Amino acid sequence: MSTLTYEHQQAIRMIRDSAIAVFPPRGSAARVRELRFRSPGHDPAIYREMCALGWSALRLSEEAGGSGLGVAELVAIGEALGAALAPEPILATAAIAPLFTGSVLAQVLKGQLLVAPAWAETANALDTVPTTSFAKGRVNGVKRFVSAGGAQAFLVEAREGLALVRRDDPGVAVIEHFTQDGGVLAEVRLSDATGTPIEGHLDAALQELTLANAGMLLGTMERMIEITTEYLGTRRQFGQVIGTFQVLQHRMVDLRLQLDISKAVLAQSAATLDAESDAALRAMAVSQAAARLSDAAMTVAREAIQLHGAIGMTDECDVGLYARKALSLYNRFGAAAQHRSRYLRLHRAATPDAARTEAAGTAALPADYNDWPDDAFRAHVKGWVEANYPPELRHPPERLHRRDTKVWYDRLSAHGWLAPGWSPEHGGMGLTPAKQVIMQDVFARHGCGRFSDHGVNQLGPLIINYGTPAQKAFFLPKIITGEHIWCQGYSEPNAGSDLASLRTEAVLDGDQWVINGQKIWTTLATDANWIYLLVRTDKAAKKQAGISFLLVPMDTPGITVRPILTLGMHPEFCEVYFDDVRVPRDSLVGEVNQGWQMAKALLGFERLFVGSPPQSANTLAQLDTLARELGVHDDPLFAQRYGQLLLDLRDHEALYEIYVDKVRRGEDLGPDVSLLKIHQTELYKRITQAAIDVSGEYAALRQCPPGDTSVTPAAMWLQSLVTTIYGGTSEIQRNILSKHVLHLPEAK
C-alpha cells in the first residue's frame, strides 16, 4: 500500500476544510429536511456553484482545463459533503468527467449537463459483467440503483462499451425511488435508446467513486461522534451528566477507534489509487476501504442512536439524519462482505513482495543504516535473522527463559544489534525509531521469541537519559554483554493498573536505602540478577509525586522470589518480597521523588511497540498454517472469518503507520497512541479465538502431536489473554483516552 507524504496530507486537510467552510448555512439540517423525498433530491443551483468552484474538474488534467488533483483530494471533498449531508452529485461528475471531450465535457464541467453513471443491473453487482447491449447506436437493457435525481443523461456501461444516453430519448423510461436519506435512486429502462459512444471504461471512475463514497461515510461518522459527544456533555441522568458514566465513555472511545482506523485506511487506499497502476493492488485498496468504512459507519450509527436514547429515534434529532445517510451509502458500491471476499481472493493470488523476501545487496549502501532505503534495510535484517536465529525457537508458544534465549542474545550482542535504539557510544546501533520499528517487525514476523529485554528496552534508555556518568559506565556495558539480566519491579498486589498507589517503601538510613514491601507479576524474576524498582520515598506527597527509582541486585539479603504459574502452566510471573533490603544511596536513578515522571516517559514508545502489528500478523500466519494442516483452509465459513481478520490486520497496519509517521517527524506520541494498544491486543485475541474454533479437539491438547499440526492453538489462546492486561488494561487505556483525547466530563 502507498502512503501520503506529510506535506500532501496537510494540503488535503486544507482542501477538506475549505470545502467544509462552504456548507455551514447550506449544510444545515433544515436544508436537508427541505430537499428530501422529492425529486431531484438536491439543489441544482448549489450543484452549479460547486461546478463553478472547480470541483467538477477536480480529476481532469490541467492540460484539459481541470485541476489535475488526485483521488485523495476527491475523497477529501467527499468527507466534507458527508459531514454537511450535502446531496448534490458532484462526486460522480468529477469521477466521470475525464471520460468526456468537446462540447459534452464543457457542459458537464459547468453544470449545464448532469450525467449519472449507470452500471448496476442487480443488487450486489460487484464485479458482475453487464448484460445491457449497445449495438448499431442503440442501447437495450435495464440499469438499477442509478443516482438519477435531476440527471439529463446517463453514462451507460454495456457489454460493448460506454454509451451516453439522453434522458429525454423516447427509448428511455426512468422510475424513481427515494432512499432512506431522501435522495433518489432510479431504475432506468432502455429500449432501443439512442446512444453516443464514449471512449474508455467505467472501472477507474467506479473505483474512485467507491472511495469518494467511503469519504462521505467518514464525514457522517465524524459528525455523529461530534453530535453524540456534545449530547453526552449536556444530558443529565441520576443527578450526573451522562458523559461521566464510565461505560458510556468506553463506548465513545471505541467509536473514536473506528473513526481513526477508517481515516488511516481511507488515506492509504486513496494514495494507492493515485500511485499504483497494478490492477490487483488498486482493487485490494478499494475493497479494504469500502469494507472498513461501510462497517464502521454502521457501527457508529447504531451506537450514536443508542447513546442518544429515545430522542435518537425521532426525526427531530439531527444524529438520525446522519444515520439515515450512512444507511443509504452503506451498500452503494458493493456490500462489505463482497469486498472482503474480493480482497481475500486477490490476496491469496498475489505473489510475495520481492523487497521483503529477497536479501538486497549491501555493498553500495551507506555505512549508516538510517540512510538505507526501508526496503533494503528490511531485506538485510530479514536475511541476517534467517541465518542466525535458532530455528527450533521460532514461534514459541510461551515466554522463553534466559537459558533458552542466551544463544540468540549473545549473537545479537556480538553483531552489535542488541540495542537498536541506543547510541553507538553506549554500544547501540543508533537507529531512528522508524528503523527500529522495521527491525521489530522483521523479528516478530520471523517468529523470534523475546529474550530478556527489560535491560535493553526499559532500563537502558532510562539510565542513558537520567543516570549519572558512573551509572552509565557501570550498567550499560553489562546489559550489552548479558552479564546483567534485569526484571521490572513496578506492579504490586493493590497497585497494578493504578500503579501510582504502590506502597513498597524506601527509607534513607545514612548512606543506604532500606526497602520493604512486595512486587508482583514480575516477569521472569527467577532469570534476573538485577531488578529496577519504583518505590515510595515520600508518604506525605501526592501519590505520583512521592515515588523514586532504584536499582537493586537480586542477591541482596532480604529479597525472596516466589514463582507464579500462569494459565499455561509456565512459571513466567513472580512475586518478589523485600524485607529490610539495604542498597547504597547511589542506587537511586535521577532525583528523589521523580521516579514516576521518569517511568512515564517510556510509556509512549512502549505502547507503540505493544500496539505494533507483528504479533497479530505472526499469529494470523499461524492460523493460516493451522487451517491448511486441518483441511479447512478453503472452507467458505473459514475463508469468510479469515478474510475479516486479514482486513482487520491490514486496517491496523494503516493506523499504526500514522503513529510511525509521527515518530519519523520527531513528534511526541500523545495519549491517543493507546488506541493502538487496544486495537492490536483485542485483534490478537480474535485471531487466537479463531484458531481454537477451527482446531476441534486439538484445542484441548497442551501440546499438539508434531505430525498432526505444527501449531498448538491452546497455547496461542492462553498467551493472548494477558495482552489486554499488561502495560495497562484495555479498560484503563479507555479511561485515559476518554479523559485526555475525547475530553469527556469527569464525575464531580
Sequence and secondary structure as in RCSB ss.txt:
>XXXX:A:sequence
MSTLTYEHQQAIRMIRDSAIAVFPPRGSAARVRELRFRSPGHDPAIYREMCALGWSALRLSEEAGGSGLGVAELV
AIGEALGAALAPEPILATAAIAPLFTGSVLAQVLKGQLLVAPAWAETANALDTVPTTSFAKGRVNGVKRFVSAGG
AQAFLVEAREGLALVRRDDPGVAVIEHFTQDGGVLAEVRLSDATGTPIEGHLDAALQELTLANAGMLLGTMERMI
EITTEYLGTRRQFGQVIGTFQVLQHRMVDLRLQLDISKAVLAQSAATLDAESDAALRAMAVSQAAARLSDAAMTV
AREAIQLHGAIGMTDECDVGLYARKALSLYNRFGAAAQHRSRYLRLHRAATPDAARTEAAGTAALPADYNDWPDD
AFRAHVKGWVEANYPPELRHPPERLHRRDTKVWYDRLSAHGWLAPGWSPEHGGMGLTPAKQVIMQDVFARHGCGR
FSDHGVNQLGPLIINYGTPAQKAFFLPKIITGEHIWCQGYSEPNAGSDLASLRTEAVLDGDQWVINGQKIWTTLA
TDANWIYLLVRTDKAAKKQAGISFLLVPMDTPGITVRPILTLGMHPEFCEVYFDDVRVPRDSLVGEVNQGWQMAK
ALLGFERLFVGSPPQSANTLAQLDTLARELGVHDDPLFAQRYGQLLLDLRDHEALYEIYVDKVRRGEDLGPDVSL
LKIHQTELYKRITQAAIDVSGEYAALRQCPPGDTSVTPAAMWLQSLVTTIYGGTSEIQRNILSKHVLHLPEAK
>XXXX:A:secstr
     HHHHHHHHHHHHHHHHT TTTTSHHHHHHHTTSTTSS HHHHHHHHHTTGGGTTS TTTTS    HHHHH
HHHHHHHHHT    HHHHHHHGGG  HHHHHHHHHTSS EEEE  SSSS TT     EEETTEEEEEEEEE  TT
 SEEEEEETTEEEEEETTSTTEEEEEEE TTS EEEEEEEEEEEEEEE S SHHHHHHHHHHHHHHHHHHHHHHH
HHHHHHHTT EETTEEGGG HHHHHHHHHHHHHHHHHHHHHHHHHHHHHH   HHHHHHHHHHHHHHHHHHHHHH
HHHHHHHHGGGGGSTTSHHHHHHHHHHHHTTTTS HHHHHHHHHHHHHHS   HHHHS    TTS SSGGGS HH
HHHHHHHHHHHHHS GGGSS SS   HHHHHHHHHHHHHHT S TTS GGGTS    HHHHHHHHHHHHHHT   
 S HIIIIIHHHHHHH  HHHHHHHHHHHHHTSS EEEE  BTTBSSSGGG   EEEEETTEEEEEEEE S TTG
GG SEEEEEEE  SSS TTTTEEEEEEETTSTTEEEEEE  TTS   EEEEEEEEEEEEGGGEESSTT HHHHHH
HTHHHHHHHHT THHHHHHHHHHHHHHHHHT TT HHHHHHHHHHHHHHHHHHHHHHHHHHHHHTT    GGGHH
HHHHHHHHHHHHHHHHHHHSGGGGG SS  TTT S  HHHHHHHHHGGGTTTS HHHHHHHHHHHTS      
